[in-house]
């Protein structure tokens, strides 16, 4: 992880989040469509990042702080994926985990820490931030719908 460009880490993290949500979809058939939708949106985030063809740090400022945040979120997502593979969780557990992931992306300002000097990348990160805010709302709505404490 240390030698990869930060944009590659960011893309990988989006793919890992998608994989986690796909695990939830497979394990929770009553809520499969909900989790598949979130998983597909995370893949679209990763693909959007990938399509920029930005592979180095020339288009944004890379620093240890931003790298550390992404690595922290990625580690958490991978740990939760391992737990999800064991299948011992409920829809409520999955919602709480997903909410923590999505909120941490926003609270840690993952989409704002890059300070991109490439307009395309800036637009992509702004759009991803908006979509992540939408994911938080979807998760909160699902929790309310299922009468789960926030």
VENTAWO-V37593 format. One record per backbone hydrogen bond with DSSP energy under -1.0 kcal/mol. CO is the residue of the C=O (numbers start at 1). NH is the residue of the N-H. E is the energy in kcal/mol with one decimal. If there is no record, write none. Layout:
BEGIN
co nh e
CO NH E
CO NH E
END
This chain:
BEGIN
co nh e
5 9 -1.8
6 10 -2.4
7 11 -2.2
8 12 -2.6
9 13 -2.6
10 14 -1.9
11 15 -2.0
12 16 -2.4
13 17 -2.4
14 18 -2.1
15 19 -2.3
16 20 -2.2
17 21 -2.4
18 22 -2.2
19 23 -2.0
20 24 -1.9
21 25 -2.3
22 26 -2.3
23 27 -2.0
24 28 -1.7
28 31 -2.1
29 32 -1.0
31 35 -2.1
32 36 -2.8
33 37 -2.2
34 38 -1.8
35 39 -2.6
36 40 -2.7
37 41 -2.1
38 42 -2.0
39 43 -2.1
40 44 -2.2
41 45 -1.7
42 46 -2.3
43 47 -2.9
44 48 -2.2
45 49 -2.2
46 50 -2.6
47 51 -2.4
49 52 -1.2
50 53 -1.6
59 117 -2.5
63 67 -2.2
64 68 -2.5
65 69 -2.1
66 70 -2.1
67 71 -2.4
68 72 -2.3
69 73 -2.5
70 74 -2.8
71 75 -2.4
72 76 -2.0
73 77 -2.5
74 78 -2.6
75 79 -2.3
76 80 -2.6
77 81 -2.1
78 82 -1.9
79 83 -2.0
80 84 -2.6
81 85 -1.9
84 87 -1.2
87 89 -1.2
90 94 -2.4
91 95 -2.7
92 96 -2.3
93 97 -2.4
94 98 -2.9
95 99 -2.6
96 100 -2.1
97 101 -2.4
98 102 -3.0
99 103 -2.6
100 104 -2.3
101 105 -1.9
102 106 -1.5
103 107 -3.9
104 108 -2.3
105 110 -2.3
106 109 -1.3
109 112 -1.7
109 113 -1.7
114 61 -1.9
118 122 -2.4
119 123 -2.5
120 124 -2.3
121 125 -2.7
122 126 -2.1
123 127 -2.4
124 128 -2.8
125 129 -2.1
126 130 -2.0
127 131 -2.5
128 132 -2.4
129 133 -2.2
130 134 -1.8
131 135 -1.9
132 136 -2.2
133 137 -2.0
134 138 -2.5
135 139 -2.7
136 140 -2.6
137 141 -2.7
138 142 -2.4
139 143 -2.2
140 144 -2.4
141 145 -2.9
142 146 -1.8
143 148 -3.2
144 147 -1.7
END
